[in-house]
Amino acid sequence: MKRSILLSTAALSVVAIAAPALADDTTQLDEVIVTATRIPAIVADTPGARVIDGKTIEQRGAVFATDILSDVPGLSVYRASFGGVSSVRMRGASQDKTLVLVDGVPVNDPSQPAGGFDFSGFDLGDVSRIEVLSGPQSSLWGSSAIGGVISFTTRELNGVSANAEAGSYGTARGRLGLGVATDKFAYGVSVFKFHSDGFSAADKINGNTEKDGFDNTTVNARARYELNDRFGVDASYRHSDTDADVDGFGPVDALDTAATVNQSGLVRLRVADVLGLDHKFTVAASDIDRVSKSAFPSVYSGEHRLYRWQADSRDQSARLAYSFGAEHEETQADLDGRVKAELDVDSVFGVARFNATDRLSVTAGLRHDETDKYGGKTTGRISAAYDLGAGLTFSGAYGTGFKAPSVAQTVCDFCFVLPSTNVAELVPEKAESGELALGWRSNDGRFDGRLTVYRLEVENQIDGYYNPASFEYYYVNLIRTRTDGVELEGRLDLGRGFDLTAAYAWTDAENAVTKAPILRVAEHSGSATLGWTGRRLSGAVTVRAEGEMPDSGGMRDGFVITNLNGAYALTDNVTLTARVENLFDEHYQRLLGYGEAGLSGYVGIRLRY
């Protein structure tokens, strides 16, 4: 690991030293707006908010969501090797407490034991921006948003675009997109195909040699039509079909396979200026089917339906801006044919931002969710930002959250309980969090950074309980967890197309009762990216590091890896691309016992007309 640290530091330093010499031309960093807050807000004034735009995704050569989410401070990305189940923890909260949205549609898997989301195979080919809201966001999005929200927005296609790439481990991928976009209407469709022969998910260092391949096909479609100045309609659809070879629990080298089909979409009617408000009427759905072939084959499926009305104040940039609305959600799951269960939730919500002075803004949100099985819960969040002058902004937030038991937890899937045992009825998990942040933006607009400190507490956390004496297993509200953390992030424009982005997170996550560390949360993590954008040549070198991490089988070692990617525009329409991952061939694991790719390279071509 020391060798990797030295080499990775050298890789960044060589270019960083040269960059200031070219710094005659500099540009101001744009003020970034986040929209997953329901009211558009400036990121610098919104504690816990981050935005990754399409330019950044392309510059870093990110193919899948996990390729770039690792760079967000406070996010713990782990996976059971390439193509295996991939999850994201936010600020130490378990992965099921991260709510994932695609074009505003919740896509968490209701058939998973805790209702989390599997990021494996989630490609970024048509994603125009990723918004991350850390900390409890239940006042905005309801259950499952205790840790935070990750929102993906797909782009409207205009013209013809295609790209192809091939490289190590028998990997090949391609994408074709077609679309038209005007002020009046837009429509487009794209197809993404990925194949890799892979390598053993169970780490080869333990003698595992069987290759675990991975295939993914994703189709995206999007349309919009403006009937007139007041009425408009838009729709989107995403279909993802994944087949992966996986290794067994332990991990053990095996010939197991997993096939997953994800579908999500929405239809939304927009009506402007009715009773002085702009209205959105949304019908959304997401479905998932999972088939596992192993010594214990299984078939799981889940469905989620959402009906939402939202009304917004007409001028969202006014001194007072607000949104409010109502939702009805229906969730059901088929758990391997053993149990079929449903859970319905009715909700009302509201959020408002008030610019009290030129320097002070206050935002508050409130939401009430009424579940058909666990009663009602009201959550809220309040935040404020104050301009201290000299480019400094002080902000803070306090929020509460809740998470109803998942469908599987509600019916106690895979439970074994003796008749004589009295199992307490589950209650929703609840959380509260506070954070303070100090941001600074230089007068010339070349630097933008922020330091955040926070505490997140979760009570009544649901966990599986096993009694070795009676062999009983069931779910209980067992533990209370606490996470204290520090997040440091910044971006500097070095001039002449060079920019440096860095992030660091200290995350102290523990069981608040036993003081035992929370598994699969590294105490130290960080990344640094040196990017460059020229008239024809662009690219980035990214260094990512994690300290040691407690896992179910012991302590996983820390690691440092370096990725390099570049693009060269032959013409305005044709670009050659190249990527090198794990540049210094570091042997590392994200999860204990599961291997990751060594030194690997990929070359490709990108066409746009």
N, C-alpha and C positions, 0 to 999 in steps of 0.2 A: 504493500500500500504506500510506503514511503517513496518508492520509486515512481509510482503513478502520480503522487503529489508533486514531486519535483518536475517530472516531464510535463504534466498538465500546466503547472505554473509557468514553465518555460514557453509552452505553446502560446499561452495568452500574452506573456510578456513581450515576445518578439514582435508581435503585431502592435501591441499597446505602446511600446516605446517609439515605434515608427509613426504612429498615428498623429501625435501632437505636431510633428514636423509638417504635417499636411493640413493643419487646422486653420488655415486662412479662411476657408469657407465654412461657416457654421450656420445651423438653422435652429430656430426655436422649436422645442418639443410641443406638440399639440396638446391642448387641454382635452382630457379623455372623459367621455360621458358614459355612464352605466345606465342601462334601461331595465334590468331585472328587478330594480327597486320599485317598479310600477310607475313611479314618477321619475322622469329622467333626472339624473343627478351627476354632479362633477365628482369623479373618483377621488380627487384630493380632499373633498369635503365629506366623503362617505367612509367611515371607519370599516375596515374589513373588505372593501371592494377592490377588485382588480379586473382589468380587461386585457385580453390577448387578441389582437386584431389579425386579420387575414395576412397582412404584410409580414408580421412577426412569424406566423405559422409557416409561411413560405420560405422566409429567410433562414429559418432553422431546420428546414427539411423535414418537418414533423409529418409522419404518415398517419399514425394513430393518436388518439387523445392522450394516452399515457406517455407518449413521447415528449409532450410539452407541459403537462400538468405537474410533472416533477419539479418544474422551475418556479412554481408558485409557493411562496413561503407559508408554512403551516400545513401544507398538504403532504400526506404520507401515501405514496403510490406503491403498491406491492402486487405481485402477480406470481402465479405458479408456473414460472418460466414463460417463454414466448408462446403465445396462443392460449395459455392457461387462464383460469379465472383471474381477472384483474379488478382490484378494488381501490378505493380512495378514502382515506380517513382525513377529516378536517379538524384541526386543532385537537387531536387525540381522541375525538369521538369515534365510535365504531362505524364501520363503513355503511351500515344501514341507516345512519343518521345524516347521510349526504343525499339531498334530493337532486335528481338530475332532470333537466328540462331540455327538450329539443323543439325549437320554435314555440316555446311556451307550453309544450305538452309534457306532463310528468311521465317518465318512462321507467321508473323503478319496477323491479320484478316482484309482483305480489306472491309468486309461487316459491320464492326463496324463503328459507326459514325466518329471516328477520326483515325481508322486503328490501334488500339492497339492490345495487345495479352492477352488472358485470361489464366493464369497459373493454374487454378483449374484443377485437374486431371492429371497434368504433372508429371508422376512418374519418379523416378531416378534409377529404377531397372537395366538398362543397360547403365547408364551414367558413363563414365570413368573420365570426368573432366568438370568443369564449368569455363569458362573464362569470366571475367567482365572487360570491358573497360569503365571507367567513363569519362564523358565529350564528346563534339562533335566529332564524328567519321565519319562524312559524307565524308571526303577525302578517307576513306577506303571502306565504305559500302553504301554511298549515302543517300537518303532520309530516314527519320524516326530515324536517329541515332544522334539526337541533344543531348539527355540526355546521351546516351551511348549505348553499345552493351552488350548483354548477350548471350554467345555462349555455346551450349551444344554439347559435343562430345560423341558418343556412342562407346562401346568397341567391339573388336572382341572376340567372344566366343570360348573357347577351352575346350572341355569336356562337362560333364553334370552337371548342377547346378539346385537346387530347394530350395525354401524356403516357409514356411507357417507361419502365425501369426494370433492370435485371441485375442480379448479383449473387452474393454468397448464399450458401445453404440452399441452392436451387430455387432462389426467390425470384419471382416475376410479378409485376403488377402493372395494371393499365387502367386508364379512365377515359371515357368519352362523354362530352357534354354538349348539348344543343339548346339554344334558347334565344328568345327575343324579349327585350325590355324597353318600354317606352313610358311616358308619363301616363298614358291611357291604360295600357295593359302590359302584362308580362306573363310568359310561360316558358318552361324549360324542364328538361329531364337529363339526368346523367346516370351512367353506369360505372361502377368501380369494381374491379376484379383483382384479387390478391391470392397468390399461391406461394407456399414455401415448403420444401421438404423438411426443414427444421432440423432440430437436434434433440437429444434426449432431455425431456423435462426434468426427470430425476438426474441430478448432477453427474456428469461423466467422471468427475473426480472420485466418485464412489463406485466406479466400475460399470456404470450404465451406458450402453452403447446404442440402443434402439432409437431410431429417429422418430420424433413426434412432429408430424406435419400439420399444416394449418391452411385452410382455404376460407376465403370470404368473398361474397358477392353482395354489393350494396347498390340499391336503386333509389335515387332521390328525384322527386318531382315537385314543382312549385308553380303556382299560377296566381295572378292578380288581375282584377278588372275594376276600373273606376267608372261606375255608371254615370255619375255627374259630380258636381262639386261637393255634394253631401253624402252620397252613397257609394260604397265600395265593398268588394268582397275579395278575399284571398284564401288560398288553400295550399296545404303542403302534405307530402306523403313520403315516408322513408321505410324501405324494406331491406333488412339485412339477414343474410343466410350464411351461417358459419358452421364449418366442420373442423374439428380439432382432434388430434390424437393426444391423449392425456395419460399421465402416469398416476398410479394409485396413491392412496394415503400413506404417508410415511416419510418421504415419498418412495414408492417402489416402482421399478421399471416394469411396465405392463403394456398390454395392447388395447387398452380402453380407448373409447372414442366418445365424443360429445357433439351433438348436432343441435344448433340453436337457430330459431327463426324469430326475429324481432320485427314488429311493424308498429308504426305510429303515424298519426296524421291529424289534421284539423281542418275545419271550415269556419271562417270568421266573417261576419257581416259588420261593417263599420258604418255608423250613421252619425253625421256631424250636426251640431247645432240644433239639438232638441232640448227644450227647456234650458238653454244656455250651456248644455253639456255635450261632449262627444262620447258616443256609446260604442261598445264592442260586444257582440253576441257570438260566443264561441262554442262549438261542439268539437270535442277532441276525444281521441281514443288511442290506446296502445295495447298490443297483444304480444305475448311471448309463448313459444313452445320449445321445450327442452327435452331431448331424448338422449339418454346415457346408455351406452352399451359396455357392460363390464360384468364382473362376477355378480353384481347386484344391479341389473338393468332397471331403468326407471323412465317414466314419462311424466313430465310436469307441464302445466300450462297456466297462464294467468291473463286476466283481462282487466282493463281500467277504462272507465268512461267518465268524461268530465263535461259538465254544462256550466258555462260561466257568462255572467253579465257584468260588465265593468263600465263605469261612467267616469269621465275625466273632465276636469276644468279645461276650458277651451285654450287658455294660454298657459302652458306648462312652465313657461319661463317667468311668469308674473311673480309679484311679491308673495302672493298666496297661491299655491297650486295644490290640488288635491285629486284623489281618486277614491272611489268606493264601489262596492259591488257585492255579488252573491254567487255562490257555487253549489253545485250538487255533484258528488262523486260516488261512483259505484265501482267496487273492486271485488273480483271473485277469482278463485284459484281452484284448480283440479290437481290434487296432490297424489300423483301416481295411481289414480283410480280408487284410492282408499277413501278419500274424503273430498267433498266439494263444499266450499264455504264462501260466504259473502260478507262484505262490510261496506256500509253506506255512511256518508258524511255530508251534512248540510252546513254551509258556512256563510258568514257575512264578514266583510272586511272594509277597512278604510285607512288611508294614509294621507298625510298632509305635510307640506313643507312651507315654512313661513320665514321669509327673509326679514328679520326684525330690524336690522340696520344694514348699512353697506358692508359691514364686517361680520355680522352674526346671522347665522341661519339655523333653524331648528326644524327637525323632522320627527314626526310621531306617527305610529301605526298601531292599529288595534284590530283584533280578529277573534271571532267566536266560532268554534267548530262543535257541532252536535253530532256525535256518533250514535248509531243505532244500537250499539252493544256496550259502550263505555261512558255514556253520558256526555256532558258538555265540558268544554275547556276554553277559557279566554286567555289569549296571549297578547303581548304588546312589546313595543320597542320604541325607544326615544334616542335620538342622537342630535348632536349639535356641533357646529364648526365655527371657529372664531379666527378671523384674519388678524394676526398679531403685528402685521407690517413686516417690512424687510424680507418679504417672501415666505414668512413663517405662518403656518396654519396649525392651530391646536384644535383637536376634535376628540369626541368621546361618545360612547354609546352604552346603553343598558338594554338588554332584551331578555325575554322569556320564551320558552319553547316547550312543545310537548310532542310525543309520538305514541299513537295508539298501538297496542299489540298487533303484530302482523296476522294475516289469515292463518298461517301455519302455527303461530304461537297461540292463537285463539282456540283452535281445535286440538292443540297439543299433538301435532304430527310427530310420529316416531316416539311417542311417549309410552312408557310402561309404568303403571301405577297399581299397587296392590289395593284391593277393596278397603282394607283397614286404614289406608293412608288418607288423611284429610289434606288436600292440596288447596292452598289459598287461591282465590280468584285473582287473575292478573288485573293490574291497574295501569293506566298510561304512564310512560316515562315522562319526566318533566325536567326542564333545565332553566338555568339563568346564567347570564354572562355579562361581564362588564369589560370595557376596553378603553384605553386612552392612546391617542396617537399625536405625534408631532411631525409635521411635514415641512419641507423647505423646497422652494423653487427659486433658482437664481434669477437675478434681475435680467440677465440676457436670455433667459429661457432655455439654457443649454443643459441644466441639471434639474432633476426632479427626484426627491427621495422622501422616505417616510419611516419612522420608527414607531412600532406599536407594541404595547404591553396589554395582556388580557388575562382573565380567569374565566374558565368555563366549568360549571358544575352540573352534573346530571344525577338526578335522584330516581329511585325505583327502576334502575336499569334492569332490563329483562335478560336473563341468562339461563342456560341449561344447567340443571342440577342433577348430579349422578350420585346415588347412594350405593357404594360398593358392597355393603352388607346385604342389601335386598335386591340389588341389580335394577333398582327403579331409576327412571329418568323422566324428568318433566321440567317445565318452565316455571321460574319464580322471579318475583321482583327482589333481586338478591343484593345488589351492590349500589354504592354511591361512588361516582368517579369525579375526579377533579383534575383539571389541566391548567397549569400556569405556563405562560409562554411569552416570548419576545420575538418579534418579526422585524427584520431590517431589510429594506429594499431601496434601490435607486437606479436611475438611468442617466447617463452622461453622453451628450453629443460631442464627439471628439473633433468633428469637422471633416470635410472632404469625404463624406459618406460613411465615416466610422462612428459607431456608437457602442457604448459599454453598458451592459445591464447586469446587475448583481442582486442576489437575495440570500438571506440567511435566516434560519429559524432555530430557536431554542425551545424545545417542547418537553415539559415535565408533566407527564400524564400518569396518574396513579389511582389505585383503589383507595378512596378516602377513608375507608374503615381499616383495612389491613396494611395500607401503605405500600402494597406490592405494585410494581410498575405495570402499566397497561401493555399488553403484548402488541408487537408489530407497530410500535411508534418509536422512531429513533430520536434520541435527545437532541442531537445536532444534525442539521442538514443545510445544504446550500447549493447555489449554482452561480456561475458567471458566464456571460456570453459576450463575446466581442464580434460584432457584426459589421459588415461593410456593404455599401450599395453604391455602385458606380454606374456609368453609362451603359456598360455591357457586362461587367463582372460584378457579382454579388455573392455573399456567402456569410458563414458564421463558424466560429469555433466555440463550443460549449463545454464547460467543465462542470460536472455534477459530483457532489460528495455527500455521503451519509456516514454518521458514526455508527458504532455497534448498536444492535437492536435486540431486545428480548423477544424470543419466539417460543412457540409451544414445545420445541425440542431442545431449547438451550439458547445460547447467545449467538446471534448472527454477527459476523465480522463487519466492520465498516468498509467502505470502498470509495475510490475516486475513479471516474471514467471520463474520457474526453471524446467528443464527437466533432467531426469536421464535415462541412458540406459547402458546396458552391454551385453557381450557375453562370453560364456564359451565353449571352444573347448573340447568336449569329446574325439575326435580323430582328426586325420588330415583331415577327411572328414565330420565330424558331429559336428555342433556347436549349442548350445542352446542360445536363445536371449531373452531379456526382456527390456521393455521400461516403464517408468513412465513419463507422461506428466502433466504439471501443478502440480508439486509435493506438493505444499502448498495450492492447491485448491483456487487460486486467482480468484475472479470474475473480468473479464476485457472484453474490446471490442477493436477490431482493427478499426472498423467503428462504428460511433455513432448509437446505437439502435440495432446492430447485436451482438448476443451472441457468445461466444467461449466455448470450452470444459472446464469442471472443472477437478478435479483430475481423471485421467484415467490411466489404465495399460494394457499392452499387452505382451504376451509371444509367442515365436515362435521357429522354428527349421530351420537350414540352412544346406543343403547338397551340397558337391562339389566333383566331381569325374573326 
